[in-house]
Amino acid sequence: VQSARQLIAQGCKHCPNNEDVWLEAARLEKPANAKAVLAKAVKSLPHSVRLWIDAANRETDLQAKGRVLRKALEFIPNSVRLWKEAVSLEDETEARVMLSRAVECVPHSVEMWLALAKLSAYKDAQKVLNEARKHIPTSPVIWVTAAKLEETQGNEKMVELILTRAIDSLAANGVTPDRDMWLKQAEEAVERGDDWINRLDHHSSVVKTSPAEKTGFIKTCQAIIKVTIKVGVDEDVKGMKQNWIQDADAAINRNSIEVARAIYNNAVMHLKGKKGLWLRLAELETKYGNAESLDNVLQRAVTYCPHAEILWLMAAKQKWLRGDVASARRILAEAFSHSKESEAIHLAAVKLESENNEIQRSRLLLARARQQCNTPKVWMQSVQLEREQGLYQQALHLSEEGLKEHPSFAKMWMIGGQIHMEKSPPELAEATKFFERGLQKCPRSVPLWLCAVECEIKQQKYTKARSLLEKARLRNPGADLLWLKGVEVELLDGSERLSHHLMSKALQECPTSGILWAKAIELEPKQGQNAKSVDALKKCENDAHVIIAVAKLFWRDGKNAKARKWFNRAVTLNPRLGDAWGAYLAFELENGTSHEQREVIRKCVDAEPNQGLEWNKIVKKVANWRAKWAVKLKRFVEEAYPTEFNAKALNREVELLLQGEDPYAAMATAQEEAAAEKDELDVKDEGGVKMESFEPATSFSGARPGWCFKMGREAEKTVRRRVWCGRSPMKMDFEDFPDSNPPEKPELHS
């Protein structure tokens, strides 16, 4: 190091005008000597900003550092960097004085003007910004700052006026409109702005931060977007819409929600009839806004797009979710006046009334819907309403009427047959005839064939079921569900060998069917299931049914970590598959913690599963139609996995979740109960006598009712240990005594 110092000293002698050499010399020297080196350096190069900054940074005392920077400014008064460093060290009063001098020395520096305006009172700040515009007429930042200043004073009208003048003034001074620059200014308006200027707030004791500064300058942001909404966009409507959507999406990706909201709000004012823009704005308010803002958007949307069904439905649903049924009815009634033949609006009105148990209203609405729009779905909902009420004859009458209007509607044939099967006692023969009539009209409907086969199975007519399946497979080649039902029929009839043979033919016909491979794994003997699962994964690696089958193998073998991983993969691949969620929850109920059980329930509720053969058999029962998703999941696991469901008592919070309670309310309830149980450890009531935690007395004052204790050090330790562990200090048994054998004669008892 000493040699380096000597060498660099020679360099300073030979190259006194090179600032890099002086800086290196100062770096190599000890701190005390470095100051002397830099003193020589600034004498040789008094106009070097880097040398002055380095000299100031080596001062530990703020006053000394300020003196160095002031001296530097005497030599270099036009250095913005030196002014910024010097101002940041001063208090508010001195900083304002220095900035007043700075804007005279460097009038081209926008930062200096903005900093001076920041530290000035409202009237003075206006004058400062006016002077700044005269010296720098091409800077949009000064105009934006003036708008922010007006917003802090609540002058919202002036905000838009200033920015409108800004566009004209900048254009007059030859500034080309830059859309990206203005969008950036809008985003920065919502944020706090320039970091260096914000640091001046720490030195300010007079200037108070306004509410607008705390929450962001939202009015300024909105005004910027409003006056520049057409800057740099295509002239045609399609291009204009695409540009605005792209800008809003980019703003959302940068988490600038206010900018995106402002873009959409101004876009829909220019293109009022574009349903897509209104939907995007409504989606934005749903995710990031509140109920009031969403209501406002939807009210404006239906005003400008009265024939957009989805907007009316969203507006009504929003009111309904908030419990305002009357407003929801009013909105749907208004929607009828614009779209009398809309199936979606009619069914939404019916659902609103039925969910509020207004059955007669629902009947009247459905009757009107059958007259005005007469669609298959309206007839189906009419039948389902009567079916839910247990009025099977009315439901069958409506289904017959509906089938006269829409004879090729397979679902109606299925519902009619199922109603016969649901009667008490079941009318299986009538159901069979109903399904046969339906198959003549809808021979390509696989679900209808399956319903007919299921009816034969309930009558234990397996030969007839096989015959129906043969016909169905001829009419619908490649339908894996028909092959699967055939395998199930053979198993129910006790023909295990035939079921294996039929499964082989099924896999040849449908080699990539995951549901068939899952059943094939189940049919294999235990020692061959692993090999079969490997074959299944080769054919359909990402099929949720196969993944569940593999997860069940790990579950059976006690490999819980792998089973959990595969169950999670299954519900990720197909989150709408109810069979996967049911198996996953059954596994967690047997092997998982309460936290893991809660997570499965919450994810299932979010997914709202509606697929799965076993799932739909249970969930689509009439009794489960109105149940919440968590309750549906519970009922499915109860029926499909009774052993696992009843293996151990449910955690209280999990039980609340499965009852359809709000998760956060369930957690709060569980925490309150845990706190109450903890409090009960200290005070208990036994035999009507209030008992408190035991505290040994210094002297014996007679026996107390309900207490049994032994005097002495070991007995005292025992009682304290019991109280600490949450056990009753009264219920002492022989295990608590220090000796392995019980004492023959306790010293004291009551």
N, C-alpha and C positions, 0 to 999 in steps of 0.2 A: 504493500500500500504506500509506503514511504517513497519508493521508486516512482510509483505512478504519480504521486503528488509533485515530485520534483520535475517529472517529465511534463505534466500539464502546466506547471508554473512557467516552464520554458515556452510552452505553447501560448500562454497568455501574453508573454513579452513579445513574441514574434507575430502573433495574430490578435492584436488588441481590439479589432473591429469584428471579431467573430463571436456572436453570442453563444453558440453551442459550446465553444471552448471554455468560456467563462462559466457556463452552467455545469459543465463536467468538473471544472476545478472546484466549484462550490460543493458539488455532490461528494467529492472525494475528501474534502476537508472535514475536520471536526466541527460540530455546530457553532462553537464559539468563534472559530477561525473563518467559517463559511460566510458570516456576516461581513467580515472585513474584505473578503474576496469580492462579494457582491457590491460592496461600497465602491471598490475600485472599478468594478465592471460598469456600474451605472454612470461613473464619471467618463469612462471611455465611450459608452453607448447609452447616452441619456434618453434616446428615443426607442429603446427596446422594451416592449411591453412584457415580454417573457421574463426579462431580468428583474423588472420591478415587481412582477407578480411573485416570483420566486423569493425575492427579498422580503416581501410582505408576509408570505406564508411561513417564513422562518421565525417570525416574531410571535411569541407566546402571549404577549399582552395586547389586548384589543386596541388600546389607545396608541400603542407603538405601531401596530399594524396600520391603523388609520392614518397616522402621520406619514408613514412610508407611501401609502396610496395617494394622499394629498400632494406630497412632493412629486410623485410620478405624474399627476395630472397637470402640474405646472409645466412639465416638459411635453406631455402628450395629451392635450385637452380634448382631442377628437377621438380618443379610444373608448369605444362603448364598453369593452370588457373591464377597463379600469374603473369607469364610472359605476358599473354594476357592482363590482367588488366593494368599492368605497361606500356606496349607498347602503348595501346590505349590512354594514357594520353600525350604522347610525340609528338613533331613535327617530321617532316620527317627525319631530320638528326639524332636526338637522337633515333628515333624509329629504324632506320637502324642499328645504333651502338648496341642498345639493342638486336635486332634480331640476329645480328652476334654472340653475346654472348649466346643468347637463343639456337641457333641450336647446339652450343657446349655442353651446359648443358643438353638439351633434344633432342638429334639427332633423336629420334624415333617419334617426333611430325611432322606430315605432314603439319599441319597448320603453324607452325613456318617457315618451309622452303618456303612454298608458299607465306607467308607474306613478307619474305625477298626478294624473287624474284619479288614480286609486286612493292616493293620500289626501285628496282635496275634498272640500265640502261640495255639495250638489251644484251650487251656482258656479263655484270656481272650476269644478270639473267640466261643466259645460263650456266655459271659456277656454280651458286647456284643450279640449277635444276640437273645438272650432279652429284654434290655432294649428293644431296638428293636421287637420284636413287641408289647411292652406299650404302648409309646408310639404305634406305628402298626399297629394290629391289622388294617387293611384292605389292607396291601401284600403281594402275593404274591411280590415280588422278594426280600423278606427270607427267606421260607421257602425259596425256590430257592437263595439264597446259603448258607443253613444246610445244605442238601443237598449243595451243592458242597464245603463245608467237610468234611463227613463223607467224601466221595469222595476228597479229598486224603489222608485218613488210612487209606483202604482199608476203611472201614466201609460196605460196599455194602448190607447189610441195612437200616442206618439211613436210607439215602437214600430208599428207597421208603416207609419208615415215616413219615419227616418230611413227605413230600409228601402222603401219605394224610391225615395230621393237618391239613395245610394246607387241603385241600379242606373238611374239616369245620369248621375254625376260621373260614375266610373266609365260609362259608355262615352260620355262627352270627352273624357280625358284619354280615350283610346285604349281602355282596358277591355280585352276580349272576355266575354262571359264564360266562366268555367264552372260547369255544373258540379264536378267533383269537389272543387274548392268550397263552393257554397254548402254542399252537404257536410263537408268536414267542419265548417264554421257552425253549422246547426248542431252537430254532435258535441262540439266543444262548448257550445252555449249551455247545454244541459249539464256538462261537467263543470269543474271549477275554473278551468282556463289555464293560463300560463303559470308554470311552476315558480319561476323566479319572482313574478309579481305577487303570487299568493304568499310567498315567504315574507313579503313586506308586512303582512297582517300581524306577524309575531312582534313587530316593532311598533305597531299602531295601538295607541291607547284611547284614541278619540273616535276614529271611524269604526262604527259598529257594523257587524255583518247582518244584512237584511235577510228576511225569509226567502226572498228570491234567490239569494246567493247560496243559502243552505240547501235548498231543494233543486237548484239548477234554474237557469233562465228559460223556463218552458215557453213563455210567451214570445221571447226572442226567437227561440228555435222554431216555433210555429210560424212566426212572421217571415223568417228566412225562407222556409219551405213554400209559403204562400206566394211570395213575390218572385220566387225563382222556379216555380213548379214547371214552367214551360221552357226554361232555359236549357238548350242543348238536347231537346227531345225531337222525335220525328213529328212531321206534320199530320200524317194520317192517323186515324183513331187507333188502329190495331197496333202500330208501332209505338204510339204514345202510351197505350195501356201496358205493353210489354216493358217499356223503359221504366215506368213507375213501379211495376211489380218487382222488377230486378233490383231497383234501388231500395225498395222496402225490405226485400228479403236479405239484401246485403247488410242493411242497418240492423235487422234482427240478429243476424249472425254475429255482428259486433256488439250485441247487447244494447243497442241504441233504440230502445223501444219507443221513446217519445218521437224520435225522428221518423220511424216507420209509421207510427200513428198519424203524424202530421201529413206524411206523404199520402196515405190512404184517404184521410179526411178531405184533402184538397183534390185528390184524383176523382173521388166520387162526386164532387161538386162540378167538375168539368165533364165527367162521363156519368151522368146520373142514372142512365138506364142500363148500365153494365152490372148484371147480377154477380159476376165473378168478383168484381172489386168489393162489392158490399159483403160478400161471403168471407173474403179475406180479412176485411176490417172486423167483421163479427168474430171471426176465429181469433184475431189478435186480442180483442177485448175479452174473449172467453179465457184466454191463457194468462194475460197480463193485466187486464182491467178489473173492474168491479161490476156488480150487478147493475148499478145505476148507469154506468157508461155503456154497458152492453144493451140495456133497454133503450137508451137514447139512439144508438146506432140502428137497432132493429126497427124502431119506430120510423126513422128517416128512410130506411131501406124499403119498407113496405109502402111508403108514400110514393117513392119514385119508381119502384118495381112492383106494382100491384098484382101482376100475373105470375110472379115467382113463388111457387108453392113453398119451397124450402124456407124462404124468409119468413113467411107467415107461421110456419110450423115452429121455427126457432123462437120467434117472438112469443108464441103461445106457451111453448115448453118452458121458456125462461120464467114467465109469470107463474106457471104451475109449480115449478121447483121452489119458488119463493113462497108458495102457499096461497097465492092470490088467484084462486080458482075463478072468481067472477071476471077478472081482467082477461084470463085465458079464454073464457067463453066469449067475451066481447070481441077479442081479436079473431077467433075462429069464425064468429058470426060475420064479421066484416070480410073475412077471407072468402066466405061463401058468396058474397055479393059480387066478387071479382072472378071466382072460379067455381061455378055451380057444379060442374061435372068432374071436379078433382077428387079422385079416389083417396089420395093421401090426406086431404083436409077432412073429408068425411070420416075416415077411420081415426084420425087424430081426435076429432070431437067425440067419437064413440069411446075411445080409450080414456079420455079425460073424465067422462061421466061414469064409466064402469069402475075406474080406479077410485072414484069417490063414492062408490056404491049407489049411484043413481041409475038403477037398472032400467026403470021405466023410461027415463030420458034416453038411455042407450038404445032401447028398442025402437023408440020413435025416430031417432036419428038414422038407425039402420034401415028402417022402412022407407024413409025419404031417400037414403042413399041407393037403395035397390031400384027406386023409380028413376032417379036422376042420372046415375052412372052405370048401374047394372053390370058390375064387373065380377069375375069369379071370387076375388078376394073379399068383396063386400058380402056375398052370399055365405062364404065360409065363416066370416066373423059373426054373421047372424046366427048360424048354426052353433058356433062355439059358445056364444053368449047363453043360449038356452041350455046347452050341454053343461056349462059351468053351474047353472042354477039347478041342475038335476031334472029339468023338464025334458025328458028324452023324447016323448011323443011329438012335442012342438019342434024339437031339433030335427027329428026324422022327417017331419012334414016339410020343414024348410029345406032340408037337404034334397028331398025329392023335387021340390019346386026349382031349386038351384040347378039340379042336374038336367032338368028340362031345358033350361036356358043355356047351360054350358055342359053338355054331356061328355066332353073330352077332358074335363078337369079332374085329374086323378086324385088329388087331395080330398075332394068332396066324397069320392067313393070310399076312400080309406076311412074318413071320419064317420060316414054312415055305418060302415061295418063295425067300427070300434064302439059306436054307441050301442049297437045290439049286444056286443060282448060285455059292455059295462052295466047293462041292466041287471036287476036282481029279481029272479035268477037270470043268468046270462042266456041270451037267445042265440046260441052258437049256430043252430041250423039256419036261422034267418040271416045271420052274419055271413055264413058261407054263400048263400044265394046272392046276397048283396055284392060280395066280392066277385062272384062269377059274372054278374052283370057288368061290373066295372071293368073286368079284364077283357070283356068283349069290346068295350069302347076304348080302352087304354092298354093294349097288349105290350106296349113298349115301356111301361112304368114298372121298374124293378121294385120300388117300395110297395106298390100295390100287390105284386106277386108275393112279396115277403109277408104282407099282412094276411093274405089268403092262406099261405102255408102255416103261419102261426095259429090261425083259427083251427086248422086241421090238427095241429099238434095238441091244442087244448082238448080236442075231442079224442086224442090218442089214435087218430086215423093216420098212421105213419105211411101206409101204402098209398093213400090218396095224396099225402104230402109229397112223397117221392114222385108221383105222377105229375103233380103240379110243377115241381122243380124241373123235371125233364122238359116239359112244355116251355117253361120260362127260359131255360138255357138255350132252347132252339130259337126262341123269338129274340133273345138278348144275348148273343154270343160275347164272351169276354167279360161278363158281369161277375166279378169276384164275390160279391155278397151272396149271389145265388149258390155258388159252389160252397161257400162257408155255411150257409143254412142247410145244404145237403149233408155236410159232415156232421152238423149238430143233430139232424134228424136220425142219422145212423147211430150216433152215440146214445140218444134218448131211447132208441129201440133196442139197445144192447148189442149192436153189431159193431164191435170195435175193429174187427178185421176189415169190414167193408168201409168203415170210416177212414182207415189208413189208405185203402185202395183209392177211395174217392178223393182224398187229399192229394195223392200223387197225380191223378188226372187233372185236378184243379191247378196244381202248380205248373203242369205242362201247358194248360190253357192260358194261365195268367202268371207268368214267371216273375213279374215285377210287383206283385200285389203284396204289400206289407202286412195287411190284415190276415192274409192266408198264411204267410210265413210265420207270423206270430202264433197262429193256431197250430201250425205244424210243429213248432218248438214245444208247445204245450202237450201235444199228443205223444211226443217221443218219450221213451223210458228215461229215467233220470240220468243214466250213464251216457245216453246219446244226445242229450239236450244241448250240451256245449258245442258239439260238432255241428248240430243242426243250426245253432245260432250263428256260427261262423259262415255257413252257406247262405243264411238269410241276409247277413250283413254284406256279403259280396253282391247279392242281387239288388238289394235296396238299402243302401247304407244310411240314407237320411230319412227313412220312414219312421214316424213316431211310434207306430204299433210295434215294429221290430225292436226299437230302442226300449220300449216298456217291457217287452218280453225278456230282453237281456238284463234289464235292471232287476226284474223279479228273480232271475237266476242268482244274481249277486246277493239279493235280499235273502233268498233261501239258504245260501251258503254262509250267511253271517258277515259278508264283506260290505259293511254298511257305508263306508266312505265311497267305494266304487258304485254301489247302488244309488246313493244320493246324487252322485255325479251324472249317472245315466238318466235318472228320473228328471233331473234339471235340464238335461239336454233334450229330452222328449218334449217337455212343455215349452222349451225355447223354439224347437223346430215347428211345433204346431200348438200354439197357445189356446186354440179354440177346441181342442180335444178333451172333452170332459173325462173320458176314461183314464187319461194320463194324470189329470189332477187328482182324481179319486184315489188312484194307486199311490201317488206320491204322498198324499196326506195320510193314508193308512200306514205307509212305511214310517213316516215321521211320528205318528201317534205311538207306534210300537218302539221305535229306536231313537227318535230325535228329542231335542230339548224343546221347551215351550217357545223359545225364540224362533227356532226353525219351523215349528208348527204354525206360528203366527205369520211368518213370511210366506209360507205356502198358501195359507188362506187369503192373505191380502193380494197376492199375485193372481190367484184364481179369480177373485172378485173383480180385479181390474181387467182380466182377460175375457170375462163373460163367455165361458165355453158353451157351445151349442152343437157339438159333434160327438160321435161315439155311440156305438150300438147299445152297450150296457147303460151308458149315461142317459140316453134319450128314453130308454124303457122306463126309467125311474123318474127322471126330471119332468117328462112330459105327461105324467099323470095329472089329472084335473086338480087334485089336491095341492099340487106343487106349482101351479101356474103363476100364482101371485107371490110365491115365496121369494125372498131375497136370495142373491147368489150364494151367500155363505150358508144359508139354510138348505138350499138345494145340495150343496156340497156335503153337508152333514148327513142329510137323508140318504144320499147316494152311498157314502161310506158305511152308514149303518146297515144298509141292505146288502151291499156288495162285499164288504169286509167286516162282518159282525165281530169276529174273533179279535181282530186288531183294534177295533173301535172300543171294545169293552175290556181290553187287556189291562188297562190301568186307569185310574181316575184322571179326568181332564184338569189341566190347569185352569184356574178361575178365569183368567183373561182369555184363554183359548175358547173356553166354554161361552163366554160373552160374544166373542167374535163369531162363533158358529151359530149363535142365535140371531145374527144380523145386526148386532150393536155396532155403533161407531167405534173404529179401532182406538182412537185417541181417548174417547170417553171410557172405553173398556180399560185402557191402561190407567187412566186416572182413578177409576173405581178400584182396580186391583191395588194401586198404591195406597189409596185411602184405607182399604181393608187391611193391608199389611201393617200400616201405621197403627190402626186400631188394635190389631192383634198384639203388636209390640207393647202398646200401652197397657194392655190387659195383663201382661206379665208382672207388672209392679203391683197392681191392685186386683184382687180376686174376691169373689163372693162364694163362700162355701157354707152350706147349712144356714143361710140367712145371716151370717156374721161377716162383717167386712174385715178381711184379712190383709195386712200390709206386709211388705218385705221384712224379713227378720233382721233386727239389729240387736246384738247382744248387749245386755244391760251391765252396768258396773256392779250392781248389787241385786240380790234376789228379793222381789217384793210380792211373792205369792204366785201361784199358778194362774195362767190366763186360759180361758176356754178355747179349745181348738188347737192349742199348741202342744207339741210333744218334742222335747229336745233333751240333749244330754250335755251336762256341764263338762268343761274341760277344753283343752286346746284342740284336740283332734275333732271333737264334735263341732266346735266353732268353725274350723276349716271346712268341715263337711257341709254345714248349712250355707256358708258363704259361697262354696262351690256350686251348690244347688241354685241359689239365687242368680249367680252369674250365668249359669247355663240355661236359665229360663224355666227351671223345674221348681215345683212347689217346695218351699222349705218345711212344710208341715208333713208331707207324705214321706217320711223317712222309713227306709227298710233296712234289712240287715246288710245289704250290699254296700251301704254307705259307711259302715264302721271300718276302722283301719284293720281290725283283725279279720282273718279269713272265716272264723267261726263266730256265730252271733253271741252277744253277751248273755250270760245266764240271768243277770239281775241288773236292769237299767237303774241308774242312780236317781232319776227323777222322771216322772211321767204325770200326765193329767188324764 
